[in-house]
Structures are given as C-alpha cells and as structure tokens.
C-alpha cells in the first residue's frame, strides 16, 4: 500500500482517487474550492445549475464509462443527447457526412462543392500536424457565411478561432480521423517517449505505432485515406452522447459515493510540493497548503499543469518549464436562465454563428432540474461579455429577459489546455512517483471525457511503475 496525495478534486482527481483507493492505496485529495470542479452542479433559486453546459461523449465505450464500470458502485443514468444544430432563419443540422454536406442549407451551393472537394483532397494528400483550419480556408474563396460557420465550429472544438485551431481537431471532432491516429504525434514526438515501452495504447499494436511514427504525420494521414474517406462518405457514428439525469453533479456523486477510505480536504490551496530525503530510493513528498502539510509517497497532480513550475522544483518539471508555462486555455461565460416558456423544445443543442454560443435546455432531459412548470436554459459563450450576452439571447430567441425567474452567470476555464496549433500536452507520467492528470494531459475529445482519458493513461503507467519495484 502506498500513500498517495492528489492535488485537485475535479473530475480527473476524483476518478484517480476512486481507482487508486480500490487498488488498496491510502488516498488524500486536496481541493482549494469544492470537489467536483466542472463536474458539479449548484442549487440556485430552485434550479439545479451545472457548471457550464455539458454533453457527455463516448457513452458506448469511452474512458468515463470504463472507469465507472470498473471502480464505481453505480453509474448515473444518461438520456440520449440528440443532435447538434445551427440557428439561422431556422434550425439546421450540422453536416457531417458527404451527403449531409451536399444537402445542407447552412452554406451556399458553390461553397459546398469547394468544401467537399477540399476535404477529400486533404484526406487523400495528407497535411501537416500544425496546419490550422485557417491555413486551408483562406485560399478557398469561400463566402463570409461559410467562413463564419467554420470559425464558430472551431471555437467549440478548441476554444479558439480557425487561425489557432488545428485541422486535425476539425477532422477528429467530425469523426473522420480516429483520435488514436493523431495521438502518437502529440505525445511521442514531442516528449520522445518510446511507444513500444508503454501499455498506453492497448488497442493499437506496437508495430502500427512504430509505422505511424516512421511514416510521419503527413504520410500517415495519406496512408489511411481510404478509411477516412469511407467515414466521410457515410455518416460516422463516432460516439454516443448523453446528458446525466440529475445534472453533471450525478457523475461527481457516483464517484464520491463509491469512495470508502479516501480523505477529501476542501478549502486548502496547495502552495508547494517538495521532496524529503529520508530514503534516497523512495524520497516521498510533502504537499504544503496555506494551513497544513501532507506526506505522501506518490503525487497525482490534477490542477492546471501550467502552474507546476511555481510550486515544485523537481528537475523533471523544471526541464519542461517553458513548455508548461506556454500552455494556452480559453475562458468561457455561461448564462443560465429559468423561464416559463421553452424556446429550445427539442433534444440536443444549437450553436449561434454571429455571436459564438452553445445553447440548450437541460429540462428537456430532466424536468426535476427546475421548479414545476419552469424550464432551465443554458448558454455558453466565447468572447462575449455579461452585458452583451442577455441582449444576444433576447434577440436570438425572441424572449423577454425581464420575465426570467432566474439568471445566473458563470465564468470558468472549460479546458486546462485548448486544442490549438502548437499546444503542449503534458504526458501523465512525469516520473515513477509523480503524475499529471486532467484536460491538459490528453488531447483527445473534450471535457469530462478527456479528463477520464488522462486518468486511464496515468493508471496504466502507475501500474507499470509498481511492477518495476
């Protein structure tokens, strides 16, 4: 049994605690605010309000479900999420397959031909890892409507505009290219980790990873073009999505309820992580907060890794200082409105192009999130101020904000690292007794799913380290 200190009690920290406790270890979680992070709900004026708008992806066989099935006492109930739309003069489904692109009314007919032919060309000829969406769009002579559409999609795939969003993120987000085909270049090439000495990708043969790296990013995309084009021609069912009954707090609760021995400390900010030298072979760590200190054999760091160089001087962190400090993230504004009527009466969500926004009505999934007869509407904006947001909502949905029963604003960082061109993602294993988890430790998917991916990688490396001992 090892004594493990987890810094940060968000999704990745709690999932790490759950798995490591069930493996028999002594676990302490230290959280500066409230446990749950973005996987949490608040009770505001009779409404159950999530921290940000959520859709939980890969519920068929994704990392969150795999971890909960293996370690939790129960799994929350998820309602099928529905589709994604763009609101113009009416709602239009976001096109994914080639057939949908040919029939969509979102962009002009001339642009459809250009977009489809360009997608086929890119998947056939390949492209570089650092190619941005803008690098491709800028020379296509598309209409402003089409440019604005792609720019908005980029905001919701990476948190940034098309100049900073990598093209591979657009293709993996649409489901044309499997994320595992991209992953070796994000982790292995940047950190020079030997892909044949890890059990990270159990589903990918070592020979395939070796070939992918040998071929290089551009040629790997080109070599797999037949598979990618097949997904583009058909409508790719790349994952199932859902919304949890009871709000995202139900995911957090399923983890907390499953913990039996883990000590959870709230309201203490970690200010320093130091080694102590009683045993040179297994030095251990002291985690200092503003009030207390905690000894542990292993550190699992679940807070933003951007700030690691400020609180620990272990060589493996200081060697990465410039890369860690360069990590970029984007803030978002979410507005929750309690209202009598429901201007979003369907399962799913919509995006707005003129003012990038992701809108949904969560009481379409669970009426108990609002008082009887009321509806709970959520709007997550990028690059929009509070004052502007309410008038945008009013104009877009033709509702009277003065008649709202509840208005609640939230400002948060939805991802600890945005999927932008040149972004650095820290590999979860720093050393045998120090790990990083969270949305800055894996480039796959988004939000809770991405956090869960990082935990799976950490656990894989952690178990390997134990075997070495």
HELIX and SHEET records of a PDB file:
HELIX    1   1 UNK A   11  UNK A   22  1                                  12    
HELIX    2   2 UNK A   63  UNK A   71  1                                   9    
HELIX    3   3 UNK A   98  UNK A  103  1                                   6    
HELIX    4   4 UNK A  109  UNK A  125  1                                  17    
HELIX    5   5 UNK A  133  UNK A  137  1                                   5    
HELIX    6   6 UNK A  144  UNK A  158  1                                  15    
HELIX    7   7 UNK A  167  UNK A  174  1                                   8    
HELIX    8   8 UNK A  179  UNK A  191  1                                  13    
HELIX    9   9 UNK A  195  UNK A  197  5                                   3    
HELIX   10  10 UNK A  206  UNK A  215  1                                  10    
HELIX   11  11 UNK A  217  UNK A  223  1                                   7    
HELIX   12  12 UNK A  225  UNK A  233  1                                   9    
HELIX   13  13 UNK A  249  UNK A  258  1                                  10    
HELIX   14  14 UNK A  305  UNK A  307  5                                   3    
HELIX   15  15 UNK A  308  UNK A  311  1                                   4    
HELIX   16  16 UNK A  315  UNK A  318  1                                   4    
HELIX   17  17 UNK A  321  UNK A  325  1                                   5    
HELIX   18  18 UNK A  362  UNK A  364  5                                   3    
HELIX   19  19 UNK A  367  UNK A  369  5                                   3    
HELIX   20  20 UNK A  386  UNK A  397  1                                  12    
HELIX   21  21 UNK A  401  UNK A  403  5                                   3    
HELIX   22  22 UNK A  447  UNK A  468  1                                  22    
SHEET    1   A 6 UNK A 263  UNK A 266  0                                        
SHEET    2   A 6 UNK A  26  UNK A  31  1                                        
SHEET    3   A 6 UNK A   3  UNK A   7  1                                        
SHEET    4   A 6 UNK A 298  UNK A 301  1                                        
SHEET    5   A 6 UNK A 434  UNK A 436  1                                        
SHEET    6   A 6 UNK A 429  UNK A 431 -1                                        
SHEET    1   B 2 UNK A  41  UNK A  44  0                                        
SHEET    2   B 2 UNK A  47  UNK A  50 -1                                        
SHEET    1   C 3 UNK A  56  UNK A  57  0                                        
SHEET    2   C 3 UNK A 241  UNK A 244 -1                                        
SHEET    3   C 3 UNK A  78  UNK A  80 -1                                        
SHEET    1   D 7 UNK A  91  UNK A  93  0                                        
SHEET    2   D 7 UNK A  83  UNK A  87 -1                                        
SHEET    3   D 7 UNK A 348  UNK A 352  1                                        
SHEET    4   D 7 UNK A 357  UNK A 361 -1                                        
SHEET    5   D 7 UNK A 375  UNK A 381 -1                                        
SHEET    6   D 7 UNK A 331  UNK A 339 -1                                        
SHEET    7   D 7 UNK A 406  UNK A 413 -1                                        
SHEET    1   E 3 UNK A 270  UNK A 275  0                                        
SHEET    2   E 3 UNK A 285  UNK A 289 -1                                        
SHEET    3   E 3 UNK A 293  UNK A 296 -1                                        
END                                                                             
